[in-house]
Amino acid sequence: MNNYFAKIILVISFFSITIPFFGARAQEIDYSNILSDAQAQDSSSMNQVEIKNFLQGKNSYLDNYWYFGNNPGPVELSQDSTAEYFRERSATEIIYNAAQEAKINPKFLLTMLQKEQGLIENADFDERGLDFAMGYSCFDGSDCNPRFKGFGKQVRSAALQFRWYIDNIEQYTYQPGKKSCVDDHNSDWPCTADGTEIQPANRITAALYVYTPHIHGNKLFATLWNKYGFGTAVYDVISGIFPEGSLLKAKDGDDQAVYLVWGAKRLALGSMGVLVSRFDPNKILTVSSTEVNKYEKGPTITYVNYSVVKDSNGNRYLIDGLTKRLIVSDEAFRQLGYNPAEITDATEADLVNYSDGEKLTGTDLSPKEEILQDTVSKEIFYVKNSKKYSIIDTNILKANYPNVKVKKVATATLNKYEYVGPVKLADGTLVKKADHKDVFVVSGGQRRLIPDGNTFETLGYKWTNIIVVPNKVMNLHPIGPALSL
């Protein structure tokens, strides 16, 4: 279980849709085909809300467990994948973040947590179980490596390890299509009387045997995978053609809602206030209802961004994007600068659709986003949550924050913030270079080529929305897959 630093960086959604879990079916275990590669890599199968609901349904201690460590989320990794982001996060967020970073199904990670330490179905505190939650760097007959002690380290390390195995499985004993022996003193085929013959049908099955080289451990995984209903998902659903971060509105039919494409699904924006507090209405793509309806519909985004809401227990939250951030004290509330009369009563049904964000303690620098300019160097930064991100070109400032006023501050003020990296263009931004005809749309921090005018117009883009940027801005965005109809 090495190669911890072999990483796949993914910028993906941090919010998607609640889907039902199907009842488990009694199945005979195929030890050569435990699950498919598509299932193992379906990183959008659960959002944070779904993960939390699953843990609650199992009465798991993890439901209310928090861990301090370096477990970056998709947005953080998109800003600077090499930086460390130490802070306290819920188990739900840690599982989700690891799944997105490694492009591994969160259902796979949940199953591993139960298989290795029984944490999913354990309601009681288990210190050692939490410390070595995924059995990462724990080998039969020896102690676990203390370097990887800690829930967050375990989940992230194991997710990245499986990403490495899947991508590099040819380097290991167990390989797709190769006959091998498990529980044998010699893993080569043919088996002795002590061994069980397997021939992995795919990469993830081979990877499971590399991680756990015995039958009973993988039998337990397969049993849990089916028990939780994770093996019944359908992977041939027609998906939409629009990139992550698109705003869609149907030009026909009765449904006139504006939807955000996020996590390969569509989220309805509940009002014009909800829309304009987060997005530029000029980026709405007016397309056929057939294309809109290809995305599974989820819950509505109900609250205006940066509004404060209160649940039935009196807990106050700051709505921040698609997360809710607990305001832990009156002092933290005062720091936000709100009047108590501005608090909105929230229903549990609405709040459950927002994942838990970083708590507000009253010690945060700029808990809401601001644009600050150094009065001496004239450098401009986006700041939030005690971190600063450089805005290297005015095109980014105009495209991302057209309505945010730039505030001039002293260098000493900016020095209080931790520097993370440069700001990228917002999703949905159309860009090209002055000396080139190719047009790209930004999606998930990548630039995706729009190959021709027909594709551009069919997808509902507007030629007037294209901005011309210098190479230094274009190069912030790695090239992603081209769009196609």
ZATOR-984712 format. One line per field, with one value per residue (C-alpha): residue number from 1; residue in one letter; y negated, z, x. Coordinates in steps of 0.05 Angstrom, whole numbers, plus 5000, padded with zeros to 4 digits. Example, Ala and Ser with C-alpha at 12.3 -4.5 7.8 and 13.67 -1.06 7.14 Angstrom:
% residues 2
num	[1, 2]
residu	[a, s]
v	[5090, 5021]
w	[5156, 5143]
u	[5246, 5273]
This chain:
% residues 485
num	[1, 2, 3, 4, 5, 6, 7, 8, 9, 10, 11, 12, 13, 14, 15, 16, 17, 18, 19, 20, 21, 22, 23, 24, 25, 26, 27, 28, 29, 30, 31, 32, 33, 34, 35, 36, 37, 38, 39, 40, 41, 42, 43, 44, 45, 46, 47, 48, 49, 50, 51, 52, 53, 54, 55, 56, 57, 58, 59, 60, 61, 62, 63, 64, 65, 66, 67, 68, 69, 70, 71, 72, 73, 74, 75, 76, 77, 78, 79, 80, 81, 82, 83, 84, 85, 86, 87, 88, 89, 90, 91, 92, 93, 94, 95, 96, 97, 98, 99, 100, 101, 102, 103, 104, 105, 106, 107, 108, 109, 110, 111, 112, 113, 114, 115, 116, 117, 118, 119, 120, 121, 122, 123, 124, 125, 126, 127, 128, 129, 130, 131, 132, 133, 134, 135, 136, 137, 138, 139, 140, 141, 142, 143, 144, 145, 146, 147, 148, 149, 150, 151, 152, 153, 154, 155, 156, 157, 158, 159, 160, 161, 162, 163, 164, 165, 166, 167, 168, 169, 170, 171, 172, 173, 174, 175, 176, 177, 178, 179, 180, 181, 182, 183, 184, 185, 186, 187, 188, 189, 190, 191, 192, 193, 194, 195, 196, 197, 198, 199, 200, 201, 202, 203, 204, 205, 206, 207, 208, 209, 210, 211, 212, 213, 214, 215, 216, 217, 218, 219, 220, 221, 222, 223, 224, 225, 226, 227, 228, 229, 230, 231, 232, 233, 234, 235, 236, 237, 238, 239, 240, 241, 242, 243, 244, 245, 246, 247, 248, 249, 250, 251, 252, 253, 254, 255, 256, 257, 258, 259, 260, 261, 262, 263, 264, 265, 266, 267, 268, 269, 270, 271, 272, 273, 274, 275, 276, 277, 278, 279, 280, 281, 282, 283, 284, 285, 286, 287, 288, 289, 290, 291, 292, 293, 294, 295, 296, 297, 298, 299, 300, 301, 302, 303, 304, 305, 306, 307, 308, 309, 310, 311, 312, 313, 314, 315, 316, 317, 318, 319, 320, 321, 322, 323, 324, 325, 326, 327, 328, 329, 330, 331, 332, 333, 334, 335, 336, 337, 338, 339, 340, 341, 342, 343, 344, 345, 346, 347, 348, 349, 350, 351, 352, 353, 354, 355, 356, 357, 358, 359, 360, 361, 362, 363, 364, 365, 366, 367, 368, 369, 370, 371, 372, 373, 374, 375, 376, 377, 378, 379, 380, 381, 382, 383, 384, 385, 386, 387, 388, 389, 390, 391, 392, 393, 394, 395, 396, 397, 398, 399, 400, 401, 402, 403, 404, 405, 406, 407, 408, 409, 410, 411, 412, 413, 414, 415, 416, 417, 418, 419, 420, 421, 422, 423, 424, 425, 426, 427, 428, 429, 430, 431, 432, 433, 434, 435, 436, 437, 438, 439, 440, 441, 442, 443, 444, 445, 446, 447, 448, 449, 450, 451, 452, 453, 454, 455, 456, 457, 458, 459, 460, 461, 462, 463, 464, 465, 466, 467, 468, 469, 470, 471, 472, 473, 474, 475, 476, 477, 478, 479, 480, 481, 482, 483, 484, 485]
residu	[m, n, n, y, f, a, k, i, i, l, v, i, s, f, f, s, i, t, i, p, f, f, g, a, r, a, q, e, i, d, y, s, n, i, l, s, d, a, q, a, q, d, s, s, s, m, n, q, v, e, i, k, n, f, l, q, g, k, n, s, y, l, d, n, y, w, y, f, g, n, n, p, g, p, v, e, l, s, q, d, s, t, a, e, y, f, r, e, r, s, a, t, e, i, i, y, n, a, a, q, e, a, k, i, n, p, k, f, l, l, t, m, l, q, k, e, q, g, l, i, e, n, a, d, f, d, e, r, g, l, d, f, a, m, g, y, s, c, f, d, g, s, d, c, n, p, r, f, k, g, f, g, k, q, v, r, s, a, a, l, q, f, r, w, y, i, d, n, i, e, q, y, t, y, q, p, g, k, k, s, c, v, d, d, h, n, s, d, w, p, c, t, a, d, g, t, e, i, q, p, a, n, r, i, t, a, a, l, y, v, y, t, p, h, i, h, g, n, k, l, f, a, t, l, w, n, k, y, g, f, g, t, a, v, y, d, v, i, s, g, i, f, p, e, g, s, l, l, k, a, k, d, g, d, d, q, a, v, y, l, v, w, g, a, k, r, l, a, l, g, s, m, g, v, l, v, s, r, f, d, p, n, k, i, l, t, v, s, s, t, e, v, n, k, y, e, k, g, p, t, i, t, y, v, n, y, s, v, v, k, d, s, n, g, n, r, y, l, i, d, g, l, t, k, r, l, i, v, s, d, e, a, f, r, q, l, g, y, n, p, a, e, i, t, d, a, t, e, a, d, l, v, n, y, s, d, g, e, k, l, t, g, t, d, l, s, p, k, e, e, i, l, q, d, t, v, s, k, e, i, f, y, v, k, n, s, k, k, y, s, i, i, d, t, n, i, l, k, a, n, y, p, n, v, k, v, k, k, v, a, t, a, t, l, n, k, y, e, y, v, g, p, v, k, l, a, d, g, t, l, v, k, k, a, d, h, k, d, v, f, v, v, s, g, g, q, r, r, l, i, p, d, g, n, t, f, e, t, l, g, y, k, w, t, n, i, i, v, v, p, n, k, v, m, n, l, h, p, i, g, p, a, l, s, l]
v	[5000, 4951, 4895, 4848, 4790, 4820, 4773, 4759, 4689, 4680, 4618, 4642, 4624, 4617, 4626, 4672, 4707, 4754, 4822, 4883, 4943, 5007, 5068, 5120, 5184, 5251, 5264, 5317, 5284, 5285, 5280, 5261, 5205, 5171, 5106, 5070, 5017, 4969, 4979, 4970, 4904, 4873, 4815, 4777, 4834, 4798, 4727, 4705, 4704, 4776, 4799, 4767, 4797, 4865, 4859, 4835, 4894, 4942, 4905, 4898, 4861, 4829, 4789, 4739, 4750, 4693, 4698, 4645, 4658, 4646, 4672, 4621, 4613, 4604, 4528, 4525, 4573, 4532, 4471, 4506, 4581, 4579, 4538, 4568, 4552, 4570, 4559, 4595, 4633, 4681, 4754, 4743, 4688, 4729, 4789, 4744, 4705, 4769, 4798, 4736, 4729, 4802, 4811, 4869, 4885, 4861, 4924, 4963, 4924, 4934, 5009, 5010, 4973, 5028, 5084, 5061, 5035, 5041, 4966, 4959, 5002, 4984, 4931, 4929, 4892, 4937, 4902, 4954, 4965, 4891, 4887, 4943, 4938, 4966, 5015, 4973, 4992, 5047, 5115, 5183, 5204, 5135, 5068, 5012, 4957, 4898, 4849, 4862, 4860, 4818, 4824, 4771, 4798, 4868, 4850, 4805, 4852, 4913, 4876, 4852, 4921, 4953, 4899, 4919, 4993, 4984, 4942, 4985, 5055, 5087, 5076, 5124, 5199, 5198, 5173, 5174, 5238, 5271, 5334, 5330, 5366, 5334, 5361, 5402, 5402, 5389, 5341, 5370, 5415, 5474, 5473, 5521, 5553, 5492, 5440, 5414, 5399, 5331, 5296, 5222, 5198, 5125, 5077, 5063, 5137, 5147, 5085, 5112, 5174, 5132, 5092, 5154, 5217, 5268, 5295, 5281, 5206, 5198, 5242, 5194, 5135, 5167, 5187, 5115, 5084, 5125, 5118, 5042, 5045, 5014, 5068, 5053, 4985, 4976, 4948, 4940, 4878, 4826, 4766, 4695, 4662, 4597, 4588, 4582, 4513, 4498, 4460, 4488, 4464, 4499, 4459, 4502, 4535, 4511, 4518, 4449, 4462, 4447, 4508, 4515, 4576, 4604, 4675, 4697, 4677, 4613, 4570, 4521, 4449, 4431, 4357, 4300, 4280, 4349, 4345, 4276, 4285, 4342, 4336, 4290, 4294, 4278, 4348, 4383, 4430, 4434, 4504, 4556, 4588, 4656, 4638, 4609, 4671, 4717, 4696, 4727, 4675, 4662, 4615, 4541, 4492, 4452, 4398, 4337, 4343, 4315, 4313, 4336, 4389, 4421, 4491, 4515, 4527, 4455, 4471, 4415, 4428, 4385, 4410, 4412, 4438, 4508, 4516, 4494, 4468, 4474, 4407, 4433, 4371, 4302, 4272, 4310, 4284, 4212, 4218, 4233, 4165, 4188, 4162, 4216, 4194, 4219, 4292, 4337, 4397, 4460, 4526, 4591, 4613, 4555, 4556, 4630, 4613, 4571, 4607, 4586, 4534, 4507, 4481, 4406, 4394, 4319, 4321, 4325, 4272, 4255, 4310, 4284, 4271, 4204, 4172, 4136, 4095, 4081, 4005, 4011, 4068, 4059, 4135, 4158, 4219, 4258, 4272, 4318, 4361, 4332, 4351, 4307, 4324, 4279, 4249, 4245, 4210, 4161, 4209, 4256, 4200, 4177, 4247, 4276, 4217, 4163, 4138, 4143, 4078, 4078, 4055, 4025, 4048, 4045, 4098, 4117, 4134, 4180, 4213, 4241, 4286, 4352, 4352, 4411, 4397, 4361, 4355, 4391, 4368, 4388, 4448, 4430, 4375, 4375, 4358, 4353, 4325, 4263, 4299, 4363, 4381, 4438, 4424, 4460, 4464, 4469, 4528, 4556, 4512, 4542, 4511, 4553, 4541, 4524, 4555, 4516, 4464, 4515, 4545, 4475, 4453, 4520, 4517, 4448, 4407, 4333, 4306, 4240, 4276, 4297, 4261, 4256, 4273, 4274, 4338, 4331, 4336, 4392, 4432, 4432, 4481, 4550, 4577, 4623, 4666, 4629, 4620, 4661, 4667]
w	[5000, 4977, 4926, 4970, 4928, 4862, 4855, 4806, 4813, 4798, 4801, 4808, 4841, 4915, 4912, 4873, 4879, 4929, 4897, 4927, 4952, 4926, 4969, 4973, 4934, 4952, 4903, 4892, 4896, 4834, 4864, 4795, 4783, 4850, 4818, 4752, 4736, 4719, 4787, 4824, 4788, 4792, 4836, 4826, 4854, 4921, 4945, 5016, 5035, 5010, 5047, 5111, 5103, 5092, 5156, 5195, 5169, 5195, 5263, 5250, 5297, 5234, 5225, 5277, 5274, 5256, 5241, 5234, 5177, 5105, 5065, 5009, 4971, 4896, 4899, 4940, 4894, 4833, 4863, 4881, 4880, 4914, 4975, 5042, 5070, 5143, 5177, 5215, 5170, 5180, 5163, 5109, 5076, 5082, 5047, 4993, 4982, 4976, 4926, 4882, 4886, 4868, 4821, 4864, 4881, 4951, 4958, 4949, 5006, 5051, 5038, 5054, 5120, 5142, 5114, 5148, 5216, 5219, 5225, 5183, 5229, 5295, 5337, 5390, 5391, 5368, 5373, 5338, 5286, 5270, 5270, 5219, 5187, 5118, 5140, 5098, 5110, 5158, 5140, 5166, 5224, 5236, 5265, 5224, 5200, 5248, 5192, 5165, 5232, 5231, 5198, 5145, 5126, 5121, 5076, 5030, 5026, 5010, 4957, 4922, 4929, 4892, 4839, 4831, 4828, 4775, 4732, 4742, 4756, 4706, 4757, 4807, 4816, 4807, 4738, 4694, 4654, 4691, 4730, 4801, 4868, 4931, 5002, 4973, 4994, 4920, 4884, 4816, 4780, 4785, 4857, 4911, 4953, 5000, 4947, 4908, 4834, 4809, 4742, 4753, 4701, 4710, 4742, 4806, 4823, 4814, 4856, 4913, 4916, 4915, 4974, 5011, 4984, 5013, 4997, 5062, 5061, 4990, 5004, 5061, 5014, 4961, 5014, 5041, 4972, 4955, 5024, 5018, 4949, 4916, 4864, 4832, 4801, 4727, 4685, 4617, 4632, 4577, 4602, 4579, 4534, 4573, 4615, 4690, 4715, 4657, 4670, 4630, 4615, 4569, 4509, 4503, 4550, 4616, 4660, 4660, 4718, 4710, 4727, 4747, 4717, 4775, 4787, 4720, 4746, 4747, 4808, 4803, 4825, 4867, 4852, 4814, 4879, 4887, 4815, 4815, 4883, 4854, 4778, 4719, 4686, 4619, 4620, 4618, 4559, 4528, 4499, 4484, 4542, 4515, 4531, 4599, 4618, 4603, 4671, 4733, 4772, 4844, 4901, 4891, 4915, 4960, 4996, 4971, 4976, 5041, 5075, 5147, 5164, 5229, 5240, 5289, 5342, 5339, 5302, 5254, 5188, 5135, 5066, 5025, 4955, 4962, 5035, 5102, 5152, 5226, 5263, 5329, 5373, 5379, 5368, 5302, 5282, 5299, 5257, 5197, 5206, 5201, 5239, 5276, 5236, 5173, 5196, 5157, 5188, 5150, 5144, 5154, 5085, 5053, 5097, 5085, 5013, 5035, 5055, 5118, 5105, 5148, 5215, 5230, 5297, 5299, 5286, 5211, 5165, 5111, 5123, 5060, 4996, 4984, 4932, 4963, 4929, 4959, 4961, 4948, 4898, 4866, 4867, 4871, 4912, 4923, 4998, 5038, 5100, 5119, 5051, 4991, 4917, 4867, 4809, 4756, 4702, 4700, 4653, 4712, 4757, 4707, 4689, 4759, 4803, 4761, 4820, 4876, 4896, 4901, 4970, 4978, 5039, 5068, 5054, 5128, 5122, 5063, 5098, 5150, 5096, 5075, 5000, 4962, 4888, 4828, 4814, 4753, 4710, 4733, 4703, 4641, 4618, 4543, 4525, 4467, 4454, 4410, 4359, 4354, 4330, 4379, 4431, 4498, 4555, 4626, 4664, 4730, 4722, 4654, 4585, 4539, 4464, 4428, 4361, 4312, 4303, 4298, 4365, 4395, 4373, 4386, 4458, 4465, 4474, 4455, 4411, 4449, 4514, 4489, 4524, 4496, 4546, 4546, 4548, 4623, 4637, 4586, 4615, 4685, 4657, 4635, 4571, 4584, 4535, 4476, 4474, 4424, 4405]
u	[5000, 5052, 5053, 5013, 5035, 5012, 4953, 4898, 4872, 4800, 4758, 4689, 4624, 4617, 4541, 4497, 4430, 4397, 4383, 4350, 4389, 4360, 4348, 4403, 4395, 4423, 4479, 4532, 4599, 4643, 4713, 4740, 4691, 4674, 4651, 4661, 4713, 4656, 4624, 4690, 4705, 4635, 4658, 4592, 4549, 4538, 4544, 4559, 4485, 4476, 4538, 4514, 4444, 4475, 4516, 4456, 4415, 4468, 4472, 4546, 4592, 4621, 4557, 4581, 4656, 4704, 4778, 4833, 4880, 4899, 4840, 4830, 4765, 4756, 4755, 4819, 4854, 4833, 4867, 4933, 4940, 5008, 4986, 4965, 4897, 4896, 4829, 4775, 4726, 4669, 4677, 4625, 4667, 4731, 4700, 4671, 4736, 4777, 4728, 4732, 4808, 4821, 4762, 4737, 4665, 4647, 4605, 4670, 4703, 4642, 4645, 4720, 4708, 4661, 4704, 4768, 4745, 4669, 4661, 4597, 4555, 4589, 4553, 4608, 4675, 4731, 4798, 4840, 4787, 4787, 4863, 4870, 4801, 4819, 4873, 4921, 4993, 4970, 4998, 4979, 5023, 5053, 5035, 5005, 5051, 5041, 5057, 4987, 4951, 4888, 4819, 4832, 4900, 4872, 4813, 4853, 4912, 4870, 4830, 4893, 4924, 4866, 4871, 4944, 4928, 4874, 4920, 4982, 4955, 5003, 5059, 5027, 5019, 4943, 4924, 4862, 4858, 4916, 4903, 4929, 4922, 4896, 4910, 4966, 5039, 5053, 5007, 5026, 4978, 4964, 4941, 4960, 4905, 4908, 4893, 4834, 4841, 4819, 4825, 4807, 4758, 4778, 4826, 4788, 4780, 4854, 4867, 4825, 4868, 4932, 4905, 4877, 4910, 4862, 4793, 4756, 4772, 4746, 4687, 4669, 4676, 4631, 4580, 4577, 4576, 4514, 4483, 4485, 4453, 4514, 4519, 4452, 4467, 4453, 4509, 4476, 4434, 4434, 4473, 4472, 4523, 4534, 4598, 4599, 4578, 4530, 4466, 4408, 4338, 4288, 4264, 4202, 4153, 4123, 4185, 4219, 4266, 4340, 4384, 4456, 4492, 4531, 4554, 4524, 4455, 4413, 4398, 4340, 4355, 4294, 4290, 4323, 4356, 4386, 4411, 4443, 4475, 4517, 4520, 4520, 4451, 4484, 4513, 4445, 4441, 4371, 4365, 4312, 4275, 4298, 4370, 4352, 4314, 4372, 4400, 4369, 4330, 4349, 4329, 4321, 4375, 4330, 4370, 4406, 4481, 4510, 4442, 4437, 4386, 4364, 4339, 4286, 4340, 4364, 4428, 4448, 4483, 4514, 4494, 4559, 4551, 4522, 4543, 4517, 4568, 4551, 4559, 4585, 4576, 4544, 4613, 4619, 4551, 4570, 4632, 4589, 4556, 4484, 4423, 4384, 4323, 4358, 4358, 4312, 4277, 4297, 4263, 4299, 4276, 4313, 4375, 4388, 4405, 4465, 4528, 4566, 4619, 4675, 4649, 4651, 4685, 4691, 4766, 4761, 4790, 4739, 4688, 4654, 4691, 4725, 4770, 4830, 4884, 4952, 4960, 5035, 5044, 4975, 4967, 4895, 4873, 4810, 4806, 4762, 4769, 4837, 4866, 4884, 4887, 4921, 4882, 4935, 4895, 4837, 4799, 4791, 4768, 4715, 4692, 4688, 4670, 4635, 4594, 4646, 4679, 4754, 4778, 4847, 4886, 4955, 5007, 5006, 4933, 4944, 5003, 4954, 4925, 4955, 4972, 4944, 4952, 4922, 4847, 4820, 4763, 4694, 4659, 4619, 4667, 4680, 4752, 4800, 4869, 4877, 4920, 4879, 4809, 4797, 4743, 4741, 4692, 4718, 4690, 4717, 4778, 4795, 4788, 4746, 4749, 4684, 4705, 4662, 4608, 4552, 4570, 4576, 4507, 4473, 4496, 4465, 4528, 4530, 4586, 4584, 4603, 4672, 4729, 4799, 4853, 4929, 4970, 4982, 4907, 4895, 4952, 4921, 4870, 4894, 4863, 4804, 4763, 4732, 4657, 4618, 4545]
